[in-house]
């Protein structure tokens, strides 16, 4: 949105997102979910 001044600082980069998904995958699997 136009009023979001610091959104860029909060955004995940593609590499950060990929790393997050790798870290979450075993947790999701342990509760019967898949990412």
N, CA, C, O and CB atoms as a CASP TS submission, in Angstrom:
PFRMAT TS
TARGET T0000
AUTHOR 0000-0000-0000
METHOD Language model
MODEL 1
PARENT N/A
ATOM      1  N   UNK     1       0.819  -1.205   0.000  1.00  0.00           N
ATOM      2  CA  UNK     1       0.000   0.000   0.000  1.00  0.00           C
ATOM      3  C   UNK     1       0.858   1.262   0.000  1.00  0.00           C
ATOM      4  O   UNK     1       2.022   1.237   0.399  1.00  0.00           O
ATOM      5  CB  UNK     1      -0.929   0.002   1.205  1.00  0.00           C
ATOM      6  N   UNK     2       0.292   2.309  -0.432  1.00  0.00           N
ATOM      7  CA  UNK     2       1.039   3.564  -0.510  1.00  0.00           C
ATOM      8  C   UNK     2       1.464   4.066   0.853  1.00  0.00           C
ATOM      9  O   UNK     2       2.471   4.766   0.958  1.00  0.00           O
ATOM     10  CB  UNK     2       0.214   4.619  -1.199  1.00  0.00           C
ATOM     11  N   UNK     3       0.721   3.728   1.909  1.00  0.00           N
ATOM     12  CA  UNK     3       1.085   4.210   3.240  1.00  0.00           C
ATOM     13  C   UNK     3       2.106   3.320   3.963  1.00  0.00           C
ATOM     14  O   UNK     3       2.529   3.658   5.068  1.00  0.00           O
ATOM     15  CB  UNK     3      -0.153   4.325   4.081  1.00  0.00           C
ATOM     16  N   UNK     4       2.505   2.208   3.374  1.00  0.00           N
ATOM     17  CA  UNK     4       3.488   1.311   3.992  1.00  0.00           C
ATOM     18  C   UNK     4       4.894   1.836   3.716  1.00  0.00           C
ATOM     19  O   UNK     4       5.464   1.592   2.653  1.00  0.00           O
ATOM     20  CB  UNK     4       3.331  -0.146   3.457  1.00  0.00           C
ATOM     21  N   UNK     5       5.433   2.549   4.678  1.00  0.00           N
ATOM     22  CA  UNK     5       6.725   3.211   4.494  1.00  0.00           C
ATOM     23  C   UNK     5       7.894   2.232   4.603  1.00  0.00           C
ATOM     24  O   UNK     5       8.868   2.363   3.861  1.00  0.00           O
ATOM     25  CB  UNK     5       6.890   4.323   5.520  1.00  0.00           C
ATOM     26  N   UNK     6       7.822   1.261   5.501  1.00  0.00           N
ATOM     27  CA  UNK     6       8.965   0.379   5.737  1.00  0.00           C
ATOM     28  C   UNK     6       8.728  -1.054   5.245  1.00  0.00           C
ATOM     29  O   UNK     6       9.381  -1.980   5.727  1.00  0.00           O
ATOM     30  CB  UNK     6       9.293   0.358   7.214  1.00  0.00           C
ATOM     31  N   UNK     7       7.833  -1.246   4.324  1.00  0.00           N
ATOM     32  CA  UNK     7       7.517  -2.597   3.860  1.00  0.00           C
ATOM     33  C   UNK     7       8.744  -3.300   3.297  1.00  0.00           C
ATOM     34  O   UNK     7       8.886  -4.511   3.469  1.00  0.00           O
ATOM     35  CB  UNK     7       6.421  -2.548   2.805  1.00  0.00           C
ATOM     36  N   UNK     8       9.619  -2.583   2.641  1.00  0.00           N
ATOM     37  CA  UNK     8      10.815  -3.195   2.077  1.00  0.00           C
ATOM     38  C   UNK     8      11.700  -3.818   3.133  1.00  0.00           C
ATOM     39  O   UNK     8      12.340  -4.837   2.877  1.00  0.00           O
ATOM     40  CB  UNK     8      11.597  -2.179   1.304  1.00  0.00           C
ATOM     41  N   UNK     9      11.751  -3.232   4.308  1.00  0.00           N
ATOM     42  CA  UNK     9      12.572  -3.779   5.382  1.00  0.00           C
ATOM     43  C   UNK     9      11.986  -5.062   5.950  1.00  0.00           C
ATOM     44  O   UNK     9      12.709  -5.878   6.520  1.00  0.00           O
ATOM     45  CB  UNK     9      12.733  -2.759   6.486  1.00  0.00           C
ATOM     46  N   UNK    10      10.683  -5.242   5.797  1.00  0.00           N
ATOM     47  CA  UNK    10      10.013  -6.419   6.339  1.00  0.00           C
ATOM     48  C   UNK    10       9.883  -7.538   5.318  1.00  0.00           C
ATOM     49  O   UNK    10       9.513  -8.657   5.676  1.00  0.00           O
ATOM     50  CB  UNK    10       8.648  -6.042   6.851  1.00  0.00           C
ATOM     51  N   UNK    11      10.177  -7.263   4.074  1.00  0.00           N
ATOM     52  CA  UNK    11       9.970  -8.230   3.008  1.00  0.00           C
ATOM     53  C   UNK    11      11.037  -9.320   3.027  1.00  0.00           C
ATOM     54  O   UNK    11      12.200  -9.058   3.332  1.00  0.00           O
ATOM     55  CB  UNK    11       9.963  -7.530   1.660  1.00  0.00           C
ATOM     56  N   UNK    12      10.632 -10.541   2.699  1.00  0.00           N
ATOM     57  CA  UNK    12      11.575 -11.642   2.548  1.00  0.00           C
ATOM     58  C   UNK    12      12.154 -11.607   1.146  1.00  0.00           C
ATOM     59  O   UNK    12      11.429 -11.406   0.172  1.00  0.00           O
ATOM     60  CB  UNK    12      10.896 -13.006   2.830  1.00  0.00           C
ATOM     61  N   UNK    13      13.447 -11.799   1.045  1.00  0.00           N
ATOM     62  CA  UNK    13      14.051 -11.942  -0.279  1.00  0.00           C
ATOM     63  C   UNK    13      13.760 -13.360  -0.761  1.00  0.00           C
ATOM     64  O   UNK    13      13.433 -14.227   0.050  1.00  0.00           O
ATOM     65  CB  UNK    13      15.605 -11.650  -0.248  1.00  0.00           C
ATOM     66  N   UNK    14      13.873 -13.612  -2.057  1.00  0.00           N
ATOM     67  CA  UNK    14      13.648 -14.978  -2.548  1.00  0.00           C
ATOM     68  C   UNK    14      14.549 -16.013  -1.867  1.00  0.00           C
ATOM     69  O   UNK    14      14.099 -17.119  -1.568  1.00  0.00           O
ATOM     70  CB  UNK    14      13.871 -15.026  -4.048  1.00  0.00           C
ATOM     71  N   UNK    15      15.799 -15.669  -1.624  1.00  0.00           N
ATOM     72  CA  UNK    15      16.690 -16.633  -0.969  1.00  0.00           C
ATOM     73  C   UNK    15      16.300 -16.842   0.495  1.00  0.00           C
ATOM     74  O   UNK    15      16.401 -17.958   1.006  1.00  0.00           O
ATOM     75  CB  UNK    15      18.148 -16.159  -1.061  1.00  0.00           C
ATOM     76  N   UNK    16      15.857 -15.781   1.172  1.00  0.00           N
ATOM     77  CA  UNK    16      15.377 -15.924   2.551  1.00  0.00           C
ATOM     78  C   UNK    16      14.134 -16.809   2.595  1.00  0.00           C
ATOM     79  O   UNK    16      13.986 -17.638   3.492  1.00  0.00           O
ATOM     80  CB  UNK    16      15.068 -14.540   3.166  1.00  0.00           C
ATOM     81  N   UNK    17      13.243 -16.628   1.622  1.00  0.00           N
ATOM     82  CA  UNK    17      12.025 -17.426   1.563  1.00  0.00           C
ATOM     83  C   UNK    17      12.361 -18.897   1.343  1.00  0.00           C
ATOM     84  O   UNK    17      11.785 -19.773   1.989  1.00  0.00           O
ATOM     85  CB  UNK    17      11.101 -16.917   0.449  1.00  0.00           C
ATOM     86  N   UNK    18      13.291 -19.165   0.435  1.00  0.00           N
ATOM     87  CA  UNK    18      13.690 -20.550   0.166  1.00  0.00           C
ATOM     88  C   UNK    18      14.280 -21.192   1.416  1.00  0.00           C
ATOM     89  O   UNK    18      13.979 -22.345   1.726  1.00  0.00           O
ATOM     90  CB  UNK    18      14.708 -20.605  -0.989  1.00  0.00           C
ATOM     91  N   UNK    19      15.113 -20.453   2.128  1.00  0.00           N
ATOM     92  CA  UNK    19      15.719 -20.978   3.353  1.00  0.00           C
ATOM     93  C   UNK    19      14.634 -21.239   4.412  1.00  0.00           C
ATOM     94  O   UNK    19      14.675 -22.255   5.107  1.00  0.00           O
ATOM     95  CB  UNK    19      16.787 -19.987   3.900  1.00  0.00           C
ATOM     96  N   UNK    20      13.684 -20.335   4.529  1.00  0.00           N
ATOM     97  CA  UNK    20      12.583 -20.510   5.472  1.00  0.00           C
ATOM     98  C   UNK    20      11.787 -21.773   5.151  1.00  0.00           C
ATOM     99  O   UNK    20      11.450 -22.538   6.054  1.00  0.00           O
ATOM    100  CB  UNK    20      11.660 -19.283   5.452  1.00  0.00           C
ATOM    101  N   UNK    21      11.487 -21.994   3.873  1.00  0.00           N
ATOM    102  CA  UNK    21      10.735 -23.182   3.481  1.00  0.00           C
ATOM    103  C   UNK    21      11.504 -24.452   3.822  1.00  0.00           C
ATOM    104  O   UNK    21      10.909 -25.434   4.266  1.00  0.00           O
ATOM    105  CB  UNK    21      10.418 -23.145   1.986  1.00  0.00           C
ATOM    106  N   UNK    22      12.821 -24.444   3.620  1.00  0.00           N
ATOM    107  CA  UNK    22      13.638 -25.609   3.966  1.00  0.00           C
ATOM    108  C   UNK    22      13.603 -25.875   5.470  1.00  0.00           C
ATOM    109  O   UNK    22      13.572 -27.029   5.897  1.00  0.00           O
ATOM    110  CB  UNK    22      15.090 -25.403   3.500  1.00  0.00           C
ATOM    111  N   UNK    23      13.606 -24.821   6.262  1.00  0.00           N
ATOM    112  CA  UNK    23      13.560 -24.980   7.714  1.00  0.00           C
ATOM    113  C   UNK    23      12.187 -25.442   8.191  1.00  0.00           C
ATOM    114  O   UNK    23      12.084 -26.174   9.175  1.00  0.00           O
ATOM    115  CB  UNK    23      13.930 -23.672   8.395  1.00  0.00           C
ATOM    116  N   UNK    24      11.135 -25.017   7.497  1.00  0.00           N
ATOM    117  CA  UNK    24       9.779 -25.373   7.914  1.00  0.00           C
ATOM    118  C   UNK    24       9.342 -26.755   7.445  1.00  0.00           C
ATOM    119  O   UNK    24       8.449 -27.355   8.043  1.00  0.00           O
ATOM    120  CB  UNK    24       8.812 -24.352   7.404  1.00  0.00           C
ATOM    121  N   UNK    25       9.954 -27.263   6.390  1.00  0.00           N
ATOM    122  CA  UNK    25       9.531 -28.541   5.809  1.00  0.00           C
ATOM    123  C   UNK    25       9.511 -29.677   6.840  1.00  0.00           C
ATOM    124  O   UNK    25       8.509 -30.389   6.911  1.00  0.00           O
ATOM    125  CB  UNK    25      10.454 -28.913   4.658  1.00  0.00           C
ATOM    126  N   UNK    26      10.572 -29.883   7.646  1.00  0.00           N
ATOM    127  CA  UNK    26      10.508 -30.982   8.623  1.00  0.00           C
ATOM    128  C   UNK    26       9.437 -30.766   9.701  1.00  0.00           C
ATOM    129  O   UNK    26       8.852 -31.728  10.198  1.00  0.00           O
ATOM    130  CB  UNK    26      11.863 -31.152   9.289  1.00  0.00           C
ATOM    131  N   UNK    27       9.191 -29.533  10.049  1.00  0.00           N
ATOM    132  CA  UNK    27       8.151 -29.240  11.045  1.00  0.00           C
ATOM    133  C   UNK    27       6.784 -29.574  10.468  1.00  0.00           C
ATOM    134  O   UNK    27       5.956 -30.198  11.132  1.00  0.00           O
ATOM    135  CB  UNK    27       8.204 -27.750  11.486  1.00  0.00           C
ATOM    136  N   UNK    28       6.555 -29.159   9.242  1.00  0.00           N
ATOM    137  CA  UNK    28       5.280 -29.458   8.587  1.00  0.00           C
ATOM    138  C   UNK    28       5.079 -30.964   8.476  1.00  0.00           C
ATOM    139  O   UNK    28       3.986 -31.470   8.731  1.00  0.00           O
ATOM    140  CB  UNK    28       5.220 -28.807   7.190  1.00  0.00           C
ATOM    141  N   UNK    29       6.135 -31.678   8.095  1.00  0.00           N
ATOM    142  CA  UNK    29       6.036 -33.132   7.954  1.00  0.00           C
ATOM    143  C   UNK    29       5.701 -33.788   9.285  1.00  0.00           C
ATOM    144  O   UNK    29       4.945 -34.759   9.324  1.00  0.00           O
ATOM    145  CB  UNK    29       7.341 -33.708   7.400  1.00  0.00           C
ATOM    146  N   UNK    30       6.251 -33.273  10.363  1.00  0.00           N
ATOM    147  CA  UNK    30       6.016 -33.878  11.678  1.00  0.00           C
ATOM    148  C   UNK    30       4.567 -33.764  12.129  1.00  0.00           C
ATOM    149  O   UNK    30       4.124 -34.534  12.982  1.00  0.00           O
ATOM    150  CB  UNK    30       6.913 -33.234  12.707  1.00  0.00           C
ATOM    151  N   UNK    31       3.830 -32.824  11.575  1.00  0.00           N
ATOM    152  CA  UNK    31       2.415 -32.685  11.927  1.00  0.00           C
ATOM    153  C   UNK    31       1.502 -33.114  10.778  1.00  0.00           C
ATOM    154  O   UNK    31       0.319 -32.773  10.748  1.00  0.00           O
ATOM    155  CB  UNK    31       2.111 -31.239  12.318  1.00  0.00           C
ATOM    156  N   UNK    32       2.072 -33.870   9.834  1.00  0.00           N
ATOM    157  CA  UNK    32       1.270 -34.429   8.756  1.00  0.00           C
ATOM    158  C   UNK    32       0.923 -33.460   7.645  1.00  0.00           C
ATOM    159  O   UNK    32      -0.047 -33.667   6.915  1.00  0.00           O
ATOM    160  CB  UNK    32       0.032 -34.970   9.310  1.00  0.00           C
ATOM    161  N   UNK    33       1.703 -32.411   7.512  1.00  0.00           N
ATOM    162  CA  UNK    33       1.474 -31.428   6.446  1.00  0.00           C
ATOM    163  C   UNK    33       2.669 -31.405   5.509  1.00  0.00           C
ATOM    164  O   UNK    33       3.761 -31.847   5.865  1.00  0.00           O
ATOM    165  CB  UNK    33       1.221 -30.014   7.035  1.00  0.00           C
ATOM    166  N   UNK    34       2.455 -30.892   4.324  1.00  0.00           N
ATOM    167  CA  UNK    34       3.535 -30.775   3.349  1.00  0.00           C
ATOM    168  C   UNK    34       3.554 -29.379   2.765  1.00  0.00           C
ATOM    169  O   UNK    34       2.509 -28.771   2.531  1.00  0.00           O
ATOM    170  CB  UNK    34       3.383 -31.819   2.233  1.00  0.00           C
ATOM    171  N   UNK    35       4.750 -28.882   2.535  1.00  0.00           N
ATOM    172  CA  UNK    35       4.915 -27.550   1.946  1.00  0.00           C
ATOM    173  C   UNK    35       5.414 -27.733   0.523  1.00  0.00           C
ATOM    174  O   UNK    35       5.631 -26.750  -0.186  1.00  0.00           O
ATOM    175  CB  UNK    35       5.907 -26.660   2.785  1.00  0.00           C
TER
END
